[in-house]
Amino acid sequence: MKILFMGTPDFAVPSLQLLIDSKHEVVGVVTQPDKPQGRKQILTPPPVKTLAQQHGIPVHQPASLKNEALLDLLNETQPDLILVVAYGKILPKYILEFPKYGCMNIHGSLLPRWRGAAPIQWSVIAGDEFAGVATMKMAEGLDTGDIYLMERTKIGERETAGELFDRLSHLGAHVLADTLVQMEQGTLVSTPQDEAQVTHASMLDKEMAVIDWTKSAHEIDCLIRGLNPWPIALTTLDGAHMKVYAAIPEQAQGEPGTVLEADTKNGLLVACGTGALRVVELQMVGGKRMAAKDYLRGHQIALGTQLGD
């Protein structure tokens, strides 16, 4: 098949690599424009662009898909299928209806749970037992199309969203391979989503990163893991911002947000609404990311100190 690939971040790279290594022809790659990154705001190409260029695949980076911006490319390449993996924009009708086999999306959730922009992070934040990937027939709504194939995986007890993101990117390529085989054999069937089971995964923002210590240790732990590597859960210590990269729930009680232990042997233990959290890794504003025990070797935190005030 002639396939036009549309994708942007690391999550899409294993799927593009699978297509490159397959018998199918990747007639082009559409990805987001290069963006400034890092403190120095260096203009950086998306990971998908980098891989495509390494293999001599033509790359297209339209600022918008409106006003039939891709129509000339579609007419020129005549793709049998358009594959979309975390591209970052909703496809207009003229694109959805162009290919023989339509447009297919790889989505990082067990649809219809977690439609939207950040399904992997929300599966961790919500404390879901399982996550997964689905191949689906794209429709005009946001992640509303019929499902082709889906595979699930258990979320690790200490797994962060970043770690799960990496695992699901490879699982997505695996499910894609099976989907393409069935599509070529004519055995691929699709199943409508159950609208009664729909949940939405909104975009992440820094406001949701502030830890509410009145919540249970389990809920806060899920938030910390779900917001790692971005935007990172946040609290305050003596009025200064403290990022919390990792913590472990424990059985202890106290006024929510109160420091119960703070020493180089046991580290930092903070009371929650239910239970307590052992802070494992932190970063103070202007400082380096480090183990909580290492931070306490150079900084004293008095027992009874209230975090989050």
CORTAJO-V448189 format. One record per residue. N is the residue number from 0. RES is the residue in three letters. SS is DSSP state (@ for helix, = for strand, . for the rest). OMEGA is omega in whole degrees, 0 to 359 (* if undefined). BURIAL is I if it has 16 or more other C-alpha atoms within 10 Angstrom, else O. Layout:
n->N res->RES ss->SS omega->OMEGA burial->BURIAL
n->N res->RES ss->SS omega->OMEGA burial->BURIAL
This chain:
n->0 res->MET ss->. omega->172 burial->O
n->1 res->LYS ss->= omega->186 burial->I
n->2 res->ILE ss->= omega->171 burial->I
n->3 res->LEU ss->= omega->185 burial->I
n->4 res->PHE ss->= omega->178 burial->I
n->5 res->MET ss->= omega->182 burial->I
n->6 res->GLY ss->= omega->185 burial->I
n->7 res->THR ss->. omega->190 burial->I
n->8 res->PRO ss->. omega->179 burial->I
n->9 res->ASP ss->@ omega->183 burial->I
n->10 res->PHE ss->@ omega->183 burial->I
n->11 res->ALA ss->@ omega->187 burial->I
n->12 res->VAL ss->@ omega->179 burial->I
n->13 res->PRO ss->@ omega->180 burial->I
n->14 res->SER ss->@ omega->177 burial->I
n->15 res->LEU ss->@ omega->179 burial->I
n->16 res->GLN ss->@ omega->178 burial->O
n->17 res->LEU ss->@ omega->180 burial->I
n->18 res->LEU ss->@ omega->179 burial->I
n->19 res->ILE ss->@ omega->182 burial->I
n->20 res->ASP ss->@ omega->184 burial->O
n->21 res->SER ss->. omega->178 burial->O
n->22 res->LYS ss->. omega->183 burial->O
n->23 res->HIS ss->. omega->180 burial->O
n->24 res->GLU ss->= omega->175 burial->I
n->25 res->VAL ss->= omega->188 burial->I
n->26 res->VAL ss->= omega->178 burial->I
n->27 res->GLY ss->= omega->177 burial->I
n->28 res->VAL ss->= omega->175 burial->I
n->29 res->VAL ss->= omega->182 burial->I
n->30 res->THR ss->. omega->181 burial->I
n->31 res->GLN ss->. omega->177 burial->I
n->32 res->PRO ss->. omega->175 burial->I
n->33 res->ASP ss->. omega->182 burial->O
n->34 res->LYS ss->= omega->176 burial->O
n->35 res->PRO ss->= omega->180 burial->O
n->36 res->GLN ss->= omega->177 burial->O
n->37 res->GLY ss->. omega->182 burial->O
n->38 res->ARG ss->. omega->181 burial->O
n->39 res->LYS ss->. omega->177 burial->O
n->40 res->GLN ss->. omega->179 burial->O
n->41 res->ILE ss->= omega->181 burial->O
n->42 res->LEU ss->= omega->189 burial->O
n->43 res->THR ss->= omega->179 burial->O
n->44 res->PRO ss->. omega->175 burial->I
n->45 res->PRO ss->. omega->179 burial->I
n->46 res->PRO ss->@ omega->180 burial->I
n->47 res->VAL ss->@ omega->178 burial->I
n->48 res->LYS ss->@ omega->181 burial->I
n->49 res->THR ss->@ omega->180 burial->O
n->50 res->LEU ss->@ omega->181 burial->I
n->51 res->ALA ss->@ omega->181 burial->I
n->52 res->GLN ss->@ omega->178 burial->O
n->53 res->GLN ss->@ omega->182 burial->O
n->54 res->HIS ss->. omega->176 burial->O
n->55 res->GLY ss->. omega->180 burial->O
n->56 res->ILE ss->. omega->179 burial->I
n->57 res->PRO ss->. omega->182 burial->O
n->58 res->VAL ss->= omega->179 burial->I
n->59 res->HIS ss->= omega->185 burial->I
n->60 res->GLN ss->. omega->180 burial->I
n->61 res->PRO ss->. omega->177 burial->O
n->62 res->ALA ss->. omega->181 burial->O
n->63 res->SER ss->. omega->176 burial->O
n->64 res->LEU ss->. omega->182 burial->I
n->65 res->LYS ss->. omega->178 burial->O
n->66 res->ASN ss->. omega->177 burial->O
n->67 res->GLU ss->. omega->184 burial->O
n->68 res->ALA ss->. omega->182 burial->O
n->69 res->LEU ss->. omega->187 burial->I
n->70 res->LEU ss->@ omega->178 burial->O
n->71 res->ASP ss->@ omega->179 burial->O
n->72 res->LEU ss->@ omega->179 burial->I
n->73 res->LEU ss->@ omega->179 burial->I
n->74 res->ASN ss->@ omega->181 burial->O
n->75 res->GLU ss->@ omega->186 burial->O
n->76 res->THR ss->@ omega->179 burial->O
n->77 res->GLN ss->. omega->181 burial->I
n->78 res->PRO ss->. omega->173 burial->I
n->79 res->ASP ss->. omega->183 burial->I
n->80 res->LEU ss->= omega->170 burial->I
n->81 res->ILE ss->= omega->179 burial->I
n->82 res->LEU ss->= omega->183 burial->I
n->83 res->VAL ss->= omega->179 burial->I
n->84 res->VAL ss->= omega->178 burial->I
n->85 res->ALA ss->. omega->179 burial->I
n->86 res->TYR ss->. omega->175 burial->I
n->87 res->GLY ss->. omega->177 burial->O
n->88 res->LYS ss->. omega->176 burial->O
n->89 res->ILE ss->. omega->183 burial->O
n->90 res->LEU ss->. omega->176 burial->I
n->91 res->PRO ss->. omega->185 burial->O
n->92 res->LYS ss->@ omega->184 burial->O
n->93 res->TYR ss->@ omega->176 burial->I
n->94 res->ILE ss->@ omega->182 burial->I
n->95 res->LEU ss->@ omega->186 burial->I
n->96 res->GLU ss->. omega->188 burial->O
n->97 res->PHE ss->. omega->188 burial->I
n->98 res->PRO ss->. omega->178 burial->I
n->99 res->LYS ss->. omega->181 burial->O
n->100 res->TYR ss->. omega->178 burial->I
n->101 res->GLY ss->. omega->179 burial->I
n->102 res->CYS ss->= omega->181 burial->I
n->103 res->MET ss->= omega->182 burial->I
n->104 res->ASN ss->= omega->169 burial->I
n->105 res->ILE ss->= omega->185 burial->I
n->106 res->HIS ss->= omega->185 burial->I
n->107 res->GLY ss->. omega->175 burial->I
n->108 res->SER ss->. omega->176 burial->I
n->109 res->LEU ss->. omega->183 burial->I
n->110 res->LEU ss->. omega->10 burial->I
n->111 res->PRO ss->. omega->176 burial->I
n->112 res->ARG ss->. omega->177 burial->I
n->113 res->TRP ss->. omega->164 burial->I
n->114 res->ARG ss->= omega->174 burial->I
n->115 res->GLY ss->= omega->196 burial->I
n->116 res->ALA ss->. omega->187 burial->I
n->117 res->ALA ss->. omega->186 burial->I
n->118 res->PRO ss->@ omega->183 burial->I
n->119 res->ILE ss->@ omega->180 burial->I
n->120 res->GLN ss->@ omega->183 burial->I
n->121 res->TRP ss->@ omega->177 burial->I
n->122 res->SER ss->@ omega->177 burial->I
n->123 res->VAL ss->@ omega->181 burial->I
n->124 res->ILE ss->@ omega->182 burial->I
n->125 res->ALA ss->. omega->180 burial->O
n->126 res->GLY ss->. omega->179 burial->I
n->127 res->ASP ss->. omega->177 burial->O
n->128 res->GLU ss->. omega->183 burial->O
n->129 res->PHE ss->= omega->169 burial->O
n->130 res->ALA ss->= omega->179 burial->I
n->131 res->GLY ss->= omega->177 burial->I
n->132 res->VAL ss->= omega->179 burial->I
n->133 res->ALA ss->= omega->166 burial->I
n->134 res->THR ss->= omega->186 burial->I
n->135 res->MET ss->= omega->174 burial->I
n->136 res->LYS ss->= omega->186 burial->I
n->137 res->MET ss->. omega->176 burial->I
n->138 res->ALA ss->. omega->185 burial->I
n->139 res->GLU ss->. omega->178 burial->O
n->140 res->GLY ss->. omega->180 burial->O
n->141 res->LEU ss->. omega->178 burial->O
n->142 res->ASP ss->. omega->184 burial->I
n->143 res->THR ss->. omega->188 burial->I
n->144 res->GLY ss->. omega->178 burial->I
n->145 res->ASP ss->. omega->183 burial->I
n->146 res->ILE ss->= omega->173 burial->I
n->147 res->TYR ss->= omega->181 burial->I
n->148 res->LEU ss->= omega->179 burial->I
n->149 res->MET ss->= omega->178 burial->I
n->150 res->GLU ss->= omega->183 burial->I
n->151 res->ARG ss->= omega->179 burial->O
n->152 res->THR ss->= omega->181 burial->O
n->153 res->LYS ss->= omega->177 burial->O
n->154 res->ILE ss->. omega->181 burial->I
n->155 res->GLY ss->. omega->183 burial->O
n->156 res->GLU ss->. omega->181 burial->O
n->157 res->ARG ss->. omega->185 burial->O
n->158 res->GLU ss->. omega->176 burial->O
n->159 res->THR ss->. omega->177 burial->I
n->160 res->ALA ss->@ omega->179 burial->I
n->161 res->GLY ss->@ omega->179 burial->I
n->162 res->GLU ss->@ omega->178 burial->I
n->163 res->LEU ss->@ omega->177 burial->I
n->164 res->PHE ss->@ omega->181 burial->I
n->165 res->ASP ss->@ omega->180 burial->O
n->166 res->ARG ss->@ omega->183 burial->O
n->167 res->LEU ss->@ omega->178 burial->I
n->168 res->SER ss->@ omega->179 burial->I
n->169 res->HIS ss->@ omega->176 burial->I
n->170 res->LEU ss->@ omega->178 burial->I
n->171 res->GLY ss->@ omega->178 burial->I
n->172 res->ALA ss->@ omega->178 burial->I
n->173 res->HIS ss->@ omega->180 burial->I
n->174 res->VAL ss->@ omega->177 burial->I
n->175 res->LEU ss->@ omega->181 burial->I
n->176 res->ALA ss->@ omega->179 burial->I
n->177 res->ASP ss->@ omega->181 burial->O
n->178 res->THR ss->@ omega->181 burial->I
n->179 res->LEU ss->@ omega->178 burial->I
n->180 res->VAL ss->@ omega->180 burial->O
n->181 res->GLN ss->@ omega->178 burial->O
n->182 res->MET ss->@ omega->180 burial->O
n->183 res->GLU ss->@ omega->181 burial->O
n->184 res->GLN ss->@ omega->181 burial->O
n->185 res->GLY ss->. omega->182 burial->O
n->186 res->THR ss->. omega->184 burial->O
n->187 res->LEU ss->. omega->177 burial->O
n->188 res->VAL ss->. omega->180 burial->O
n->189 res->SER ss->. omega->182 burial->O
n->190 res->THR ss->= omega->178 burial->O
n->191 res->PRO ss->. omega->177 burial->O
n->192 res->GLN ss->. omega->177 burial->I
n->193 res->ASP ss->. omega->185 burial->O
n->194 res->GLU ss->@ omega->180 burial->O
n->195 res->ALA ss->@ omega->183 burial->O
n->196 res->GLN ss->@ omega->186 burial->O
n->197 res->VAL ss->. omega->166 burial->O
n->198 res->THR ss->. omega->186 burial->O
n->199 res->HIS ss->= omega->180 burial->I
n->200 res->ALA ss->= omega->181 burial->I
n->201 res->SER ss->. omega->178 burial->O
n->202 res->MET ss->. omega->178 burial->O
n->203 res->LEU ss->. omega->174 burial->I
n->204 res->ASP ss->. omega->185 burial->O
n->205 res->LYS ss->@ omega->180 burial->O
n->206 res->GLU ss->@ omega->182 burial->O
n->207 res->MET ss->@ omega->183 burial->O
n->208 res->ALA ss->@ omega->183 burial->I
n->209 res->VAL ss->= omega->183 burial->I
n->210 res->ILE ss->. omega->173 burial->I
n->211 res->ASP ss->. omega->187 burial->I
n->212 res->TRP ss->. omega->176 burial->I
n->213 res->THR ss->. omega->177 burial->O
n->214 res->LYS ss->. omega->182 burial->I
n->215 res->SER ss->= omega->178 burial->I
n->216 res->ALA ss->@ omega->179 burial->I
n->217 res->HIS ss->@ omega->181 burial->I
n->218 res->GLU ss->@ omega->181 burial->I
n->219 res->ILE ss->@ omega->177 burial->I
n->220 res->ASP ss->@ omega->178 burial->I
n->221 res->CYS ss->@ omega->178 burial->I
n->222 res->LEU ss->@ omega->181 burial->I
n->223 res->ILE ss->@ omega->180 burial->I
n->224 res->ARG ss->@ omega->181 burial->I
n->225 res->GLY ss->@ omega->180 burial->I
n->226 res->LEU ss->. omega->177 burial->I
n->227 res->ASN ss->. omega->27 burial->I
n->228 res->PRO ss->. omega->178 burial->O
n->229 res->TRP ss->. omega->6 burial->I
n->230 res->PRO ss->. omega->180 burial->I
n->231 res->ILE ss->. omega->179 burial->I
n->232 res->ALA ss->= omega->191 burial->I
n->233 res->LEU ss->= omega->170 burial->I
n->234 res->THR ss->= omega->177 burial->I
n->235 res->THR ss->= omega->176 burial->I
n->236 res->LEU ss->= omega->183 burial->O
n->237 res->ASP ss->. omega->176 burial->O
n->238 res->GLY ss->. omega->180 burial->O
n->239 res->ALA ss->= omega->181 burial->O
n->240 res->HIS ss->= omega->175 burial->I
n->241 res->MET ss->= omega->176 burial->I
n->242 res->LYS ss->= omega->179 burial->I
n->243 res->VAL ss->= omega->183 burial->I
n->244 res->TYR ss->= omega->182 burial->I
n->245 res->ALA ss->= omega->178 burial->I
n->246 res->ALA ss->= omega->181 burial->I
n->247 res->ILE ss->= omega->178 burial->I
n->248 res->PRO ss->= omega->177 burial->I
n->249 res->GLU ss->= omega->178 burial->I
n->250 res->GLN ss->. omega->177 burial->O
n->251 res->ALA ss->. omega->184 burial->I
n->252 res->GLN ss->. omega->178 burial->O
n->253 res->GLY ss->. omega->176 burial->I
n->254 res->GLU ss->. omega->183 burial->I
n->255 res->PRO ss->. omega->180 burial->I
n->256 res->GLY ss->. omega->183 burial->I
n->257 res->THR ss->= omega->176 burial->I
n->258 res->VAL ss->= omega->181 burial->I
n->259 res->LEU ss->= omega->177 burial->I
n->260 res->GLU ss->= omega->177 burial->I
n->261 res->ALA ss->= omega->178 burial->I
n->262 res->ASP ss->= omega->185 burial->I
n->263 res->THR ss->. omega->179 burial->I
n->264 res->LYS ss->. omega->185 burial->O
n->265 res->ASN ss->. omega->179 burial->O
n->266 res->GLY ss->= omega->187 burial->I
n->267 res->LEU ss->= omega->179 burial->I
n->268 res->LEU ss->= omega->185 burial->I
n->269 res->VAL ss->= omega->180 burial->I
n->270 res->ALA ss->= omega->177 burial->I
n->271 res->CYS ss->. omega->178 burial->I
n->272 res->GLY ss->. omega->172 burial->I
n->273 res->THR ss->= omega->181 burial->I
n->274 res->GLY ss->. omega->181 burial->I
n->275 res->ALA ss->= omega->179 burial->I
n->276 res->LEU ss->= omega->172 burial->I
n->277 res->ARG ss->= omega->180 burial->I
n->278 res->VAL ss->= omega->184 burial->I
n->279 res->VAL ss->= omega->184 burial->I
n->280 res->GLU ss->= omega->184 burial->I
n->281 res->LEU ss->= omega->175 burial->I
n->282 res->GLN ss->= omega->176 burial->I
n->283 res->MET ss->= omega->181 burial->I
n->284 res->VAL ss->. omega->180 burial->O
n->285 res->GLY ss->. omega->182 burial->O
n->286 res->GLY ss->. omega->181 burial->O
n->287 res->LYS ss->. omega->173 burial->O
n->288 res->ARG ss->. omega->183 burial->I
n->289 res->MET ss->= omega->175 burial->O
n->290 res->ALA ss->= omega->181 burial->I
n->291 res->ALA ss->@ omega->179 burial->I
n->292 res->LYS ss->@ omega->179 burial->I
n->293 res->ASP ss->@ omega->178 burial->I
n->294 res->TYR ss->@ omega->183 burial->I
n->295 res->LEU ss->@ omega->175 burial->I
n->296 res->ARG ss->@ omega->181 burial->O
n->297 res->GLY ss->@ omega->183 burial->O
n->298 res->HIS ss->. omega->177 burial->O
n->299 res->GLN ss->. omega->173 burial->O
n->300 res->ILE ss->. omega->184 burial->I
n->301 res->ALA ss->. omega->174 burial->O
n->302 res->LEU ss->. omega->182 burial->O
n->303 res->GLY ss->. omega->175 burial->I
n->304 res->THR ss->. omega->183 burial->I
n->305 res->GLN ss->= omega->175 burial->I
n->306 res->LEU ss->. omega->175 burial->I
n->307 res->GLY ss->. omega->179 burial->I
n->308 res->ASP ss->. omega->* burial->O
